[in-house]
């Protein structure tokens, strides 16, 4: 018992020191920035409008986005859980891709679909000979909502679909025998068992919508600012650090409450008698209504998931030029010019962002994040798997960073580590550390269930045969954990590659990343800059898609990712 307690202390020591230094210290710096200003100047920086306006809009858009996501996600979860159809596995894999995609890629993809130079406007301008884009969804609330639904529907499909696929269909069949209609059987039997999964998915979707940054910044325009965007504006554009700190505290409190609630309800609570194999729960659609439902849902999901991605890829390979003296624009054909021009600075612009440097930096940061986050997550998962009073006391300390957004991390790092050695060197270590804190929750949630599934009898048998602790880990635990560790490595790499919120605070002109470079390109006027942003977004899309396919290939059947 004494040895077990000492091991628990050691397991907690490394992640605890890491969090105290790299999370709680920057968090305290934000608090000091706010409250020292309060005593020095009486909060002259404070304005109620600067607090209430972004807070109300953040809550409003998050509620709307969550409801719309559930409207599409719940029927989609039912589709994948209860029906077998041609292309099901491919469509199910495709549904994970939006969640893996970086926010800048999602925003750029919707720009190519509904933006002024997007496919819909280009086609309509050409067909009807118009001089201005007829569809003006960019820089609007519908554009934000549409991107959030695209981004988060996979969460509902995975969480609710996994729970629904495990429910024994005999319960509904018994209700049908007792003369219940299909709707009554679903409402009275299945739905109550799914409530925890639906609530957990809803809270997680709301959390991601509440902390949305890249999508709102790039699709919402200056008139739409969430708390995240307003923190960025106050810190980077207005240099009002106390106001940015105050907004960060408000955001952190709200997200912490959401995280606590989500952790309480995310796991379904039903007995083993309610469980069934996934294969047994699914069937081929029969009857007109089932076939119509399956066909319509497949069409809707293909349009939702494929159209923005296809729009981005094709638009990066097609050139349109404004017609002089005429209305509209004309098609000039297939081109690889945007990809070639990525690596050239013909005009000698001082705003030129070298994509080779950005790609190199992103790869280095991603590899470092992969190592840090997975190693730290593995240790943390082992610590959390051990029950006891010490673990119960430290769990809230570890839980708080889960509610922190990337923008808050970026601001805290900017206030705390804005001097050498943290800011020196060709690859500042701050960026991969910030990325590791963002990836850590995903790593822990991936590895922890795998650790909890290892029978203690196997470890005890190995110890009886004389195996040391390291041997037990190498011979017993590691082979079982290998899949989860590889998934964590891929997740960490992909998250780091596309991270934009914290990086926008920490990256400079010498150390850009791919998302930061995309944002710079798309923020500058001119068709060439726009095309270069599309080319880099497509390259990042391909890398993220490869990561998504690898995760689906490696993970165990039925293993939850959220």
DAFEN-V680223 format. One record per residue. N is the residue number from 1. SS is DSSP state (H for helix, E for strand, L for the rest). NEAR is the number of other C-alpha atoms within 10 Angstrom. D_LAST is the distance of its C-alpha to the last C-alpha in Angstrom with 2 decimals. Layout:
n = <N:N>
ss = <SS:SS>
near = <NEAR:NEAR>
d_last = <D_LAST:D_LAST>
//
This chain:
n = <1:2:3:4:5:6:7:8:9:10:11:12:13:14:15:16:17:18:19:20:21:22:23:24:25:26:27:28:29:30:31:32:33:34:35:36:37:38:39:40:41:42:43:44:45:46:47:48:49:50:51:52:53:54:55:56:57:58:59:60:61:62:63:64:65:66:67:68:69:70:71:72:73:74:75:76:77:78:79:80:81:82:83:84:85:86:87:88:89:90:91:92:93:94:95:96:97:98:99:100:101:102:103:104:105:106:107:108:109:110:111:112:113:114:115:116:117:118:119:120:121:122:123:124:125:126:127:128:129:130:131:132:133:134:135:136:137:138:139:140:141:142:143:144:145:146:147:148:149:150:151:152:153:154:155:156:157:158:159:160:161:162:163:164:165:166:167:168:169:170:171:172:173:174:175:176:177:178:179:180:181:182:183:184:185:186:187:188:189:190:191:192:193:194:195:196:197:198:199:200:201:202:203:204:205:206:207:208:209:210:211:212:213:214:215:216:217:218:219:220:221:222:223:224:225:226:227:228:229:230:231:232:233:234:235:236:237:238:239:240:241:242:243:244:245:246:247:248:249:250:251:252:253:254:255:256:257:258:259:260:261:262:263:264:265:266:267:268:269:270:271:272:273:274:275:276:277:278:279:280:281:282:283:284:285:286:287:288:289:290:291:292:293:294:295:296:297:298:299:300:301:302:303:304:305:306:307:308:309:310:311:312:313:314:315:316:317:318:319:320:321:322:323:324:325:326:327:328:329:330:331:332:333:334:335:336:337:338:339:340:341:342:343:344:345:346:347:348:349:350:351:352:353:354:355:356:357:358:359:360:361:362:363:364:365:366:367:368:369:370:371:372:373:374:375:376:377:378:379:380:381:382:383:384:385:386:387:388:389:390:391:392:393:394:395:396:397:398:399:400:401:402:403:404:405:406:407:408:409:410:411:412:413:414:415:416:417:418:419:420:421:422:423:424:425:426:427:428:429:430:431:432:433:434:435:436:437:438:439:440:441:442:443:444:445:446:447:448:449:450:451:452:453:454:455:456:457:458:459:460:461:462:463:464:465:466:467:468:469:470:471:472:473:474:475:476:477:478:479:480:481:482:483:484:485:486:487:488:489:490:491:492:493:494:495:496:497:498:499:500:501:502:503:504:505:506:507:508:509:510:511:512:513:514:515:516:517:518:519:520:521:522:523:524:525:526:527:528:529:530:531:532:533:534:535:536:537:538:539:540:541:542:543:544:545:546:547:548:549:550:551:552:553:554:555:556:557:558:559:560:561:562>
ss = <L:H:H:H:H:H:H:H:H:H:H:H:H:H:H:H:H:H:H:H:H:H:H:H:H:H:H:H:H:H:H:H:H:H:H:H:H:H:H:H:H:L:L:L:L:L:L:H:H:H:H:H:H:H:H:H:H:H:H:H:H:H:H:H:H:H:H:H:H:H:H:H:H:H:H:H:H:H:H:H:H:H:E:E:L:L:L:H:H:H:H:H:H:H:H:H:H:H:H:H:L:L:H:H:H:H:H:H:H:H:H:H:H:H:L:L:L:L:H:H:H:H:H:H:H:H:H:L:L:L:L:L:L:L:L:L:L:L:L:L:H:H:H:H:H:H:H:H:H:H:H:H:H:H:H:H:H:H:H:H:H:H:H:H:H:H:E:L:L:H:H:H:H:H:H:H:H:L:L:L:L:H:H:H:H:H:H:H:H:H:H:H:H:H:H:H:H:H:H:H:H:H:H:H:H:H:H:H:H:H:L:L:L:H:H:H:H:H:H:L:L:L:L:L:L:L:H:H:H:H:H:H:H:H:H:H:H:L:L:L:H:H:H:H:H:H:H:H:H:H:H:H:H:H:H:H:H:H:H:H:H:H:H:H:H:L:L:L:L:L:L:H:H:H:E:L:L:H:H:H:H:L:E:E:L:L:H:H:H:H:H:H:H:H:H:H:H:H:H:H:H:H:H:H:H:H:H:H:H:H:H:H:H:H:H:L:L:E:E:E:E:E:L:L:L:L:L:L:E:E:E:E:E:E:L:L:H:H:H:H:H:L:L:L:L:L:L:L:L:L:L:L:L:L:H:H:H:H:H:H:H:H:H:H:H:H:H:H:H:H:H:H:H:H:H:H:H:H:H:H:H:H:H:H:H:L:L:L:H:H:H:H:H:H:H:H:H:H:H:H:H:H:H:L:L:H:H:H:H:H:H:H:H:H:H:H:L:L:L:L:L:L:L:L:L:L:L:L:H:H:H:H:H:H:H:H:H:H:H:H:H:H:H:H:H:H:H:H:H:H:H:H:L:L:L:H:H:H:H:H:H:H:H:H:L:L:L:L:H:H:H:H:H:H:H:H:H:H:H:H:H:H:H:H:H:H:H:H:H:H:H:H:H:H:H:H:H:H:L:L:L:L:H:H:H:H:L:L:L:L:L:L:L:H:H:H:H:H:H:H:H:H:H:L:L:L:H:H:H:H:H:H:H:H:H:H:H:H:H:H:H:H:H:H:H:H:H:H:H:H:H:H:H:H:L:L:L:L:L:L:L:L>
near = <6:7:8:10:13:10:14:20:14:14:20:20:14:13:19:17:12:14:17:14:12:20:22:18:17:23:26:14:17:28:18:14:19:23:16:13:18:15:9:9:10:11:15:11:15:16:10:7:9:16:17:13:15:20:20:13:16:23:17:14:22:24:18:18:26:28:16:16:26:23:14:19:26:17:17:25:25:18:22:22:24:19:19:17:16:8:9:14:12:10:16:18:16:20:26:24:22:29:19:19:24:25:26:27:29:25:25:27:26:27:25:26:23:21:22:18:18:21:19:17:22:26:17:16:20:15:10:11:14:17:14:15:18:14:15:13:17:20:19:16:17:16:21:28:24:15:22:30:25:25:27:26:29:29:25:29:28:26:25:28:26:20:26:27:24:19:25:19:19:12:16:22:14:13:17:16:11:10:11:15:13:12:12:15:20:17:13:13:15:19:15:13:20:21:18:21:26:24:21:26:29:23:21:23:27:26:22:18:27:27:27:25:25:23:25:28:24:22:26:23:15:14:8:20:21:27:28:27:24:25:27:28:18:18:19:15:10:12:12:16:22:24:26:28:26:19:24:28:18:14:23:21:14:15:23:19:13:18:21:16:15:21:13:12:17:21:18:18:13:14:9:10:9:14:16:16:13:18:13:13:19:18:12:13:18:10:8:8:10:14:15:13:13:21:13:12:16:18:10:14:20:14:13:20:21:17:14:23:23:16:20:26:19:15:23:25:18:16:19:15:11:13:12:9:6:11:15:22:20:17:13:10:9:13:13:13:16:22:19:11:16:20:14:13:13:8:7:8:8:7:11:18:23:18:20:13:16:20:20:16:20:25:18:18:24:26:18:20:30:26:17:20:29:27:17:19:27:24:20:24:23:17:23:22:14:17:10:11:8:14:16:12:10:14:12:12:14:17:15:19:22:20:21:24:24:24:24:28:28:25:27:27:26:20:19:17:16:14:10:9:11:15:18:11:10:9:18:18:16:23:28:24:21:24:31:27:25:25:27:27:20:21:29:23:17:27:25:21:16:18:19:14:10:14:11:11:9:13:19:13:12:18:14:10:9:11:15:12:11:10:15:18:16:12:13:17:18:15:10:16:20:15:19:26:22:18:26:28:25:23:27:27:28:27:24:30:27:27:27:26:27:24:25:22:22:22:19:12:12:13:19:24:32:29:28:23:23:26:21:17:22:21:13:13:9:10:16:17:20:21:24:24:28:28:25:22:28:24:16:23:24:13:15:26:20:14:22:24:15:15:22:17:13:13:18:12:9:14:14:14:17:16>
d_last = <33.65:34.92:33.51:30.05:30.22:31.35:28.54:25.99:27.84:27.75:24.04:23.43:26.21:24.74:21.42:23.46:26.17:23.81:22.12:25.57:27.10:24.55:22.69:25.01:28.14:27.09:25.90:29.36:30.96:29.49:30.87:34.19:34.41:34.17:36.34:38.97:39.53:39.87:42.74:44.34:44.50:43.62:40.41:42.38:39.22:37.67:37.66:36.15:35.66:33.60:31.21:31.23:31.14:27.86:26.26:27.34:26.30:22.83:22.34:24.05:22.18:18.75:19.92:21.36:18.41:16.06:18.78:19.36:15.75:15.81:19.25:18.12:14.58:15.78:18.70:16.70:14.32:17.65:19.14:16.80:16.68:20.43:22.32:23.35:24.91:26.05:23.52:20.50:18.83:19.64:18.45:15.10:14.80:16.14:13.51:10.95:13.73:13.82:10.45:11.83:15.23:16.79:17.85:21.47:21.18:19.74:22.55:25.11:24.19:24.79:27.89:29.24:28.66:29.87:31.48:35.27:35.33:32.63:33.41:33.91:36.43:38.17:38.72:39.99:42.21:43.70:44.26:45.77:47.35:45.71:46.06:42.98:39.40:39.34:35.58:34.64:30.93:30.17:30.27:29.44:26.89:26.30:25.32:22.64:21.33:21.45:19.49:16.74:16.56:16.50:13.77:11.26:12.27:9.83:6.95:9.51:10.57:7.60:6.82:10.58:11.88:10.61:12.17:15.17:15.84:16.25:18.77:22.35:24.23:27.40:26.68:27.00:29.96:31.66:31.36:32.87:35.71:36.41:37.04:33.78:32.97:29.69:28.49:29.73:28.05:24.67:25.26:26.74:24.84:21.47:20.39:20.88:18.65:15.84:16.35:13.82:10.96:12.61:13.15:9.67:8.58:11.93:11.72:8.61:10.56:13.65:12.62:12.08:15.29:17.10:16.66:17.46:20.18:20.95:20.77:23.00:25.29:25.99:26.00:27.08:30.26:32.15:32.44:28.72:27.25:24.12:24.17:22.56:25.23:27.95:27.12:27.50:30.71:32.22:31.64:32.34:34.72:36.52:36.34:35.87:33.75:34.37:33.09:29.99:29.49:30.00:27.44:24.95:25.65:25.18:21.86:20.69:21.88:20.17:16.73:17.21:18.06:15.02:12.76:14.98:14.85:11.09:11.06:13.97:12.85:9.17:10.40:12.98:16.43:18.75:21.17:21.58:24.19:21.73:19.85:20.84:20.17:18.28:21.52:23.63:21.67:22.17:25.61:27.56:28.25:31.69:33.86:34.20:31.51:28.73:29.83:30.09:26.59:25.12:27.29:26.61:22.80:23.05:25.36:23.26:20.07:22.30:23.99:20.88:19.10:22.30:24.86:23.56:22.87:26.21:27.93:26.96:28.06:31.29:32.21:32.08:34.65:36.95:39.48:40.82:43.74:45.39:48.70:51.63:53.89:51.83:48.96:45.42:44.26:45.07:43.12:44.29:42.39:39.87:39.53:37.84:39.50:36.39:35.02:38.46:39.00:35.86:37.96:41.15:42.51:45.59:46.29:45.98:43.66:42.86:39.41:38.61:35.26:35.50:32.53:33.40:33.01:29.70:28.37:29.82:28.38:24.83:25.02:26.45:23.91:20.99:22.60:23.24:19.70:18.47:20.93:20.53:16.75:16.40:19.55:18.71:15.17:16.85:19.51:17.31:15.22:18.68:19.92:17.21:17.82:21.44:22.46:25.36:26.77:26.22:22.47:22.25:24.28:22.29:18.75:19.40:20.80:17.64:15.50:17.67:16.66:13.02:14.80:17.01:16.94:18.14:21.44:22.13:21.63:23.96:26.53:26.51:27.01:29.73:31.55:31.32:31.59:33.89:36.50:37.22:36.04:32.58:33.76:36.08:35.85:34.78:31.06:30.29:27.90:26.43:24.27:22.34:22.12:20.60:18.13:17.31:16.62:14.16:12.38:12.70:9.65:7.46:10.32:10.59:7.24:8.17:11.77:12.15:11.63:13.95:16.43:16.53:17.34:20.43:23.59:25.78:28.79:28.22:28.32:31.31:33.12:32.73:34.10:36.98:37.86:38.16:34.91:34.05:30.68:30.00:31.16:28.91:25.87:27.20:28.33:25.90:22.55:22.26:22.79:20.03:17.59:18.73:16.11:13.21:15.42:16.17:12.60:12.28:15.65:14.89:11.76:14.07:16.95:15.47:14.11:17.56:19.44:18.38:18.13:20.75:20.65:21.75:23.66:25.78:27.22:27.74:28.86:32.56:34.98:35.22:31.54:29.76:26.45:25.69:23.83:26.64:29.24:27.83:28.01:31.56:32.67:31.42:32.89:36.32:38.74:40.00:39.00:38.76:36.25:34.18:34.40:33.49:30.31:29.45:30.33:28.14:25.19:25.75:25.86:22.56:21.12:22.47:21.00:17.45:17.98:19.20:16.13:13.95:16.49:16.60:12.93:13.45:16.75:15.86:12.81:13.98:14.22:11.83:9.40:5.75:3.81:0.00>
//
